[in-house]
């Protein structure tokens, strides 16, 4: 595995904000796919107001 593949794998395993294990993976961000441990971290990363868990309707990511 090269550096790029390792970086991409890590990008979807840990939260983009706080590095906790991921719960959600969002693919349609302007910067590409990122993982998040909570909707609070997602909102912070995306520049959205945090409205409580469940507000944005993110679905838990399940490994294939």
C-alpha positions as CSV (number, residue, x, y, z in Angstrom):
1,X,0.0,0.0,0.0
2,X,1.4,3.4,-0.9
3,X,1.1,6.6,1.0
4,X,-1.9,7.9,-1.0
5,X,-3.9,4.7,-0.4
6,X,-3.1,4.7,3.3
7,X,-4.1,8.4,3.6
8,X,-7.5,7.7,1.8
9,X,-8.2,4.7,4.0
10,X,-7.5,6.8,7.2
11,X,-9.7,9.6,5.8
12,X,-12.8,7.4,6.1
13,X,-11.9,5.6,9.4
14,X,-11.5,8.6,11.7
15,X,-13.4,11.8,12.2
16,X,-12.1,14.7,10.1
17,X,-12.5,17.1,13.1
18,X,-11.5,15.2,16.3
19,X,-9.9,11.9,15.1
20,X,-12.3,9.7,17.0
21,X,-13.5,6.5,15.2
22,X,-16.0,7.4,12.5
23,X,-19.7,6.9,12.7
24,X,-20.7,8.7,9.5
25,X,-19.1,9.1,6.0
26,X,-20.3,12.0,3.9
27,X,-19.3,11.8,0.2
28,X,-20.8,15.1,-1.2
29,X,-18.6,17.7,0.5
30,X,-16.8,20.3,-1.6
31,X,-13.4,18.8,-0.5
32,X,-14.4,15.2,-1.1
33,X,-15.4,12.3,1.1
34,X,-14.8,12.8,4.9
35,X,-15.8,10.8,8.0
36,X,-17.3,12.1,11.2
37,X,-18.0,10.7,14.7
38,X,-21.1,12.9,15.2
39,X,-23.3,15.4,13.5
40,X,-21.7,18.1,15.7
41,X,-18.4,17.4,14.0
42,X,-20.0,17.3,10.6
43,X,-21.7,20.7,11.2
44,X,-18.5,22.2,12.4
45,X,-16.5,20.9,9.4
46,X,-19.2,22.0,6.9
47,X,-19.7,25.4,8.5
48,X,-23.3,24.7,9.5
49,X,-25.0,25.4,12.8
50,X,-25.3,22.5,15.1
51,X,-29.0,21.7,15.6
52,X,-28.7,18.5,17.6
53,X,-27.9,14.9,16.7
54,X,-30.2,13.6,14.1
55,X,-31.1,17.0,12.6
56,X,-29.0,16.5,9.4
57,X,-30.3,12.9,8.9
58,X,-26.9,11.3,8.5
59,X,-27.0,7.5,8.3
60,X,-24.5,5.4,10.1
61,X,-21.8,4.0,7.8
62,X,-21.5,0.2,7.7
63,X,-18.5,-1.5,6.3
64,X,-19.1,-3.6,3.3
